[in-house]
């Protein structure tokens, strides 16, 4: 590290989304962990009519939104859609006016508002994604799944 370079705080963000039906009632869950301080917080929420991909995105958005200072963030997710979208597809979507090619024509990308929100948050932080296999015993991923499923159930119950 060169002289005068400030080391950004390191944070781990574990995320998951869930949906009962696709579309249907959905939930997201995330855990923010600051390894240096040992502090950890859990958050969750849901929507009545949504998709699994939207909830996966929302989990990352909610976690990054809670960071008060610019940070180095490792996002641990089981969503290849979110990880690849953020790391590979996002620059092209932006260049093409948030559209993608479908055959010979341009069509709007799915979940455009979520991707635009996430893009703004990714610009604020230094973010890298780690993809884990869902439902494979990864403790934080399993906990986020429990949070997301409970949030989806609560939304469903409130609507009845």
Order of alpha helices (4+ residues) and beta strands (2+ residues): beta-beta-beta-alpha-beta-alpha-alpha-beta-beta-alpha-beta-alpha
